[in-house]
């Protein structure tokens, strides 16, 4: 097989862009002259990806929030499908997460003879078990990032490969807190809390002010605490405005992205539920997971929830190893107290770090090699 393969990819948000960027690095070694195009972000662009639309156009979470952007998102999908089936037909399509967008697109492409791979198994074990039939209809192969997923999919006749989690290879087993603090000009001896209220505009709308109100309470109880907030470029101005409004300008450092540096540097993170919580676990950092959304979206999601937890660290450890404060429970007072409780309990932190170390080893595989092997098998039919 020559190296001039044509791949179309869609990654729908910051976490998907990160995963796809790591995948593209491995694919480029296998197919040096590959052409890759579709919907993506800056990490994918670094690997030579041609983005017809930026990934943040799809970065919406919650049922009601999606409705507000539904027309625009459907129009993008229709235009993309038409282009992929006519003048820019790929040898293979890879949908990276974003199942609400990608599965319908994959079904249409597969029906027209384009092989499809989905990277990151939709969380049928946590939400939306009804998606199984849709996955079977839409994809030729699923690349799974958690070890229990291929067997679950096999029960439904869906081909899948466990490839490990790419972030487990990128994030060191022993993060260097001192180096991270030096790079951010943070004091080595002061407690540092990383605030990660999410990378979507809708998440910032519901969580941004709450997180900073919690930070203010933490600061009042622990005046020595410093805060860092990684900001995606599209949200930086809004985050800086929230910081100014909070009265914490002297205590909060807004970063240009650098979420991994922030997690390496911190003692504790207050963090929105999502992929970032797994990143925090791989950095062995204690966390308080919080989430709030439109009340109707919350009611719909609660009815579809299959696990007692929503945070990936708790789901993967099969226990409530870190606190989750969801919807009405996500008050500034509760979030602040959760962070302070971690800061005051070194023994609890040590026990948590041991759990996260074991999880890290489980997820660490040669993801790029395993994924490209599976992609090549699909290409060969």
C-alpha positions in Angstrom: 0.0 0.0 0.0 1.5 3.4 -1.0 1.8 6.3 1.4 -0.5 8.7 -0.4 -3.7 7.9 1.4 -6.6 10.4 1.7 -8.1 10.6 5.1 -11.0 12.7 6.3 -11.3 13.4 10.0 -13.8 15.3 12.2 -12.8 16.3 15.7 -15.4 18.4 17.4 -13.8 20.1 20.3 -10.5 20.8 22.2 -10.2 17.3 23.6 -10.9 15.7 20.2 -8.4 18.0 18.5 -5.8 16.8 21.0 -6.6 13.1 20.5 -6.7 13.5 16.7 -3.4 15.4 16.7 -1.7 12.5 18.5 -3.3 10.0 16.1 -2.2 12.0 13.0 1.4 11.9 14.2 1.3 8.1 14.1 -0.5 8.0 10.8 2.0 10.3 9.1 4.8 7.8 10.0 2.8 5.0 8.4 1.6 7.0 5.4 4.2 9.8 4.9 2.4 11.4 1.9 -1.1 11.2 3.4 -3.7 13.9 2.8 -5.9 14.7 5.8 -8.8 17.1 5.8 -12.1 17.9 7.4 -12.9 19.5 10.7 -10.2 20.0 13.2 -8.2 22.3 15.5 -4.7 23.6 16.0 -3.2 20.3 17.2 -4.3 18.7 14.0 -3.0 21.6 11.9 0.4 21.0 13.4 0.4 17.6 11.7 -0.5 19.0 8.3 -4.2 18.7 8.6 -6.4 20.9 6.4 -9.3 22.2 8.4 -12.3 23.2 6.3 -14.1 24.2 9.5 -12.6 24.8 12.9 -13.4 22.2 15.6 -14.8 24.8 18.0 -17.8 25.2 15.6 -19.0 21.9 17.0 -18.1 22.5 20.7 -21.5 22.5 22.3 -22.6 20.3 25.2 -26.1 19.7 26.5 -29.4 19.0 24.7 -30.9 22.5 25.0 -27.6 24.2 24.2 -27.3 22.1 21.0 -30.8 23.1 19.9 -29.6 26.7 19.8 -26.9 25.8 17.3 -28.7 22.9 15.6 -29.3 24.5 12.2 -25.7 25.7 11.8 -24.3 22.3 12.9 -26.6 20.3 10.5 -25.6 22.7 7.7 -21.9 22.0 8.3 -22.5 18.3 8.3 -24.6 18.4 5.1 -21.9 20.4 3.3 -19.1 18.2 4.6 -21.0 15.0 3.5 -21.6 16.4 0.1 -18.0 17.4 -0.4 -16.7 14.0 0.9 -18.9 12.1 -1.5 -18.1 14.2 -4.5 -14.9 16.1 -5.1 -12.9 15.1 -2.1 -13.8 11.5 -1.5 -11.4 9.9 1.1 -10.0 6.4 1.3 -11.2 6.3 4.9 -13.1 8.5 7.3 -12.2 8.8 11.0 -14.6 10.4 13.4 -12.9 11.5 16.6 -15.4 11.5 19.4 -18.3 14.0 18.8 -20.7 11.0 18.3 -23.8 13.2 17.9 -22.2 14.7 14.8 -20.0 11.9 13.6 -22.3 8.8 13.7 -24.8 10.2 11.3 -22.1 11.4 9.0 -20.3 8.0 9.2 -23.6 6.2 8.4 -24.0 8.2 5.3 -20.4 7.7 4.1 -20.4 4.0 4.9 -23.6 3.5 2.9 -21.8 5.0 -0.1 -18.8 2.7 0.3 -16.4 4.9 2.3 -14.9 2.9 5.2 -15.4 4.5 8.6 -13.5 4.3 11.8 -14.7 5.9 15.1 -11.9 6.9 17.5 -13.2 6.9 21.1 -16.0 4.5 21.8 -19.2 6.4 22.6 -19.9 6.0 26.3 -22.7 3.4 25.9 -21.5 2.0 29.3 -22.3 5.3 31.0 -24.9 7.1 28.9 -27.2 6.3 25.9 -27.1 2.5 25.7 -29.5 2.9 22.8 -26.6 4.1 20.6 -25.3 0.5 20.0 -27.4 -0.1 16.9 -26.4 3.2 15.5 -22.7 2.5 16.0 -23.1 -0.9 14.3 -24.8 0.7 11.3 -22.3 3.6 11.1 -18.8 2.3 11.5 -16.5 -0.5 10.3 -14.3 -0.3 13.3 -14.1 1.4 16.7 -10.8 2.4 18.3 -11.3 2.1 22.1 -9.4 4.0 24.7 -10.6 2.0 27.7 -9.7 -1.7 28.1 -13.2 -3.0 28.8 -14.9 -1.5 25.7 -13.9 -4.0 22.9 -15.6 -6.9 24.7 -18.7 -4.8 25.3 -18.9 -3.9 21.6 -18.2 -7.5 20.5 -21.3 -8.6 22.3 -23.2 -6.5 19.7 -21.2 -7.6 16.7 -19.1 -4.4 16.4 -15.4 -4.8 15.5 -13.1 -2.8 17.9 -9.5 -2.6 19.1 -8.2 -1.4 22.5 -5.5 1.1 21.6 -4.9 2.6 25.1 -5.3 6.3 25.8 -3.0 8.6 23.8 -2.7 11.0 26.7 -1.3 8.2 28.9 1.8 8.3 26.7 2.1 12.0 26.5 1.7 12.7 30.2 4.7 11.5 32.2 4.3 8.9 34.9 6.0 11.3 37.3 5.0 14.9 36.4 7.6 17.6 37.3 5.7 20.1 39.4 8.7 22.3 40.1 9.5 22.7 36.4 5.9 23.5 35.5 5.8 26.2 38.2 9.1 27.7 37.0 7.8 27.9 33.4 4.7 29.7 34.7 6.6 32.0 37.1 4.7 30.5 40.1 6.3 30.3 43.5 7.5 26.8 44.4 6.3 26.8 47.9 2.8 28.3 47.6 -0.4 26.2 47.2 -1.6 26.4 43.6 -5.1 25.5 42.4 -5.9 25.0 38.7 -9.3 26.2 37.6 -10.6 24.4 34.5 -14.3 25.4 33.9 -14.4 23.8 30.4 -13.3 24.6 26.9 -16.8 25.3 25.5 -18.6 28.6 25.5 -21.7 26.9 27.0 -19.6 25.5 29.9 -18.1 28.9 30.6 -21.6 30.3 30.7 -22.7 27.9 33.4 -19.5 27.4 35.3 -17.1 30.3 34.8 -18.5 32.7 37.5 -19.2 29.8 39.9 -15.5 28.6 39.7 -14.3 32.1 40.3 -16.7 32.6 43.2 -15.3 29.4 44.7 -11.8 30.7 44.1 -12.7 33.8 46.1 -13.9 31.7 49.0 -10.7 29.6 48.9 -8.6 32.8 48.8 -10.4 34.2 51.8 -9.7 30.9 53.8 -6.2 30.5 52.4 -4.8 33.9 51.3 -1.5 32.2 50.2 -3.3 30.2 47.4 -2.5 31.1 43.8 -4.8 30.2 40.9 -4.2 29.4 37.2 -6.8 29.1 34.4 -5.9 27.7 31.1 -7.9 29.5 28.4 -8.6 28.4 24.8 -8.0 31.4 22.5 -11.7 31.8 21.6 -12.7 32.2 25.3 -9.7 34.1 26.7 -11.3 37.5 26.6 -14.4 36.3 28.4 -12.4 34.5 31.1 -10.3 37.6 31.7 -13.5 39.7 32.1 -14.8 37.1 34.6 -11.5 37.4 36.5 -11.7 41.2 36.6 -15.3 41.0 37.9 -14.3 38.5 40.6 -11.8 40.8 42.2 -9.1 38.1 41.9 -6.8 39.8 39.3 -3.8 39.6 41.7 -4.3 36.0 42.5 -5.4 34.4 39.2 -3.1 33.9 36.2 -4.9 33.3 32.9 -2.8 31.1 30.6 -2.7 30.7 26.8 -3.9 27.1 26.7 -1.2 25.2 28.6 -3.7 23.0 30.4 -1.1 20.3 30.9 1.4 22.8 32.4 -1.4 24.0 34.7 -2.2 20.5 35.9 1.5 19.7 36.4 2.0 22.8 38.4 -1.1 22.6 40.7 -1.7 20.9 44.0 -5.5 20.6 43.4 -7.7 21.3 40.5 -11.3 22.4 40.4 -12.4 21.0 37.1 -15.4 20.6 34.8 -16.6 17.0 34.1 -15.1 15.8 30.8 -11.9 14.5 29.3 -9.9 17.0 31.3 -10.7 15.0 34.5 -8.8 12.0 33.0 -5.9 14.3 32.2 -5.9 15.5 35.8 -5.9 11.9 37.0 -2.9 11.1 34.7 -1.1 14.0 36.3 -1.9 12.4 39.7 -3.7 15.5 40.9 -6.6 15.5 43.4 -9.6 17.2 42.0 -13.1 18.4 42.7 -15.3 17.7 39.6 -18.2 20.1 39.1 -20.8 20.6 36.4 -23.8 22.7 35.7 -26.0 23.0 32.6 -29.4 24.1 31.5 -31.9 22.5 33.8 -33.8 20.6 31.0 -30.5 19.2 29.6 -29.7 18.0 33.1 -33.1 16.2 33.5 -32.7 14.5 30.2 -29.1 13.4 30.9 -30.0 12.1 34.4 -32.6 9.7 32.8 -30.0 8.3 30.5 -27.2 7.9 33.0 -26.2 4.3 33.6 -23.3 4.8 36.0 -23.4 6.2 39.6 -20.7 8.7 38.6 -20.1 11.0 35.7 -16.4 11.7 36.3 -14.0 9.5 34.3 -11.6 9.0 37.3 -14.5 7.6 39.4 -15.9 5.5 36.5 -12.5 4.0 35.7 -11.6 3.4 39.4 -15.1 2.1 40.0 -15.4 4.1 43.1 -15.9 7.7 44.3 -12.2 8.5 44.6 -12.8 12.2 43.9 -15.9 14.4 44.8 -18.5 15.2 42.1 -20.7 18.3 42.5 -23.3 18.3 39.9 -26.0 20.8 39.0 -27.6 22.3 42.1 -24.8 20.8 44.3 -22.2 22.7 42.3 -22.3 25.8 44.6 -19.2 28.0 45.1 -19.3 27.1 48.8 -19.3 23.4 48.2 -16.6 23.6 45.5 -14.4 25.8 47.7 -14.7 23.4 50.6 -13.9 20.4 48.5 -10.7 22.0 47.3 -9.7 23.1 50.9 -10.4 19.5 52.1 -7.8 18.2 49.6 -5.3 20.9 50.6 -5.6 19.8 54.2 -5.2 16.1 53.8 -1.8 14.9 52.5 -2.5 11.2 53.4 -5.7 11.2 51.3 -3.8 12.7 48.4 -1.1 10.1 48.6 -3.7 7.3 48.5 -5.3 8.9 45.5 -2.0 9.2 43.7 -1.4 5.5 44.1 -4.8 4.7 42.5 -4.1 7.1 39.6 -0.6 5.7 39.1 -2.1 2.2 38.6 -4.7 3.6 36.2 -2.0 5.4 34.2 -0.1 2.1 33.6 -3.3 0.4 32.5 -4.0 3.1 29.9 -0.4 3.4 28.6 -0.1 1.5 25.3 1.5 2.3 21.9 -1.7 4.0 20.8 -0.4 5.3 17.5 0.9 1.9 16.4 -2.2 0.0 17.5 -4.5 2.5 15.9 -2.7 2.7 12.6 -2.6 -1.2 12.5 -6.4 -1.2 12.9 -6.9 1.5 10.3 -4.7 -0.3 7.8 -6.8 -3.5 8.3 -9.9 -1.5 7.5 -8.3 0.0 4.4 -7.4 -3.5 3.2 -10.9 -4.7 3.7 
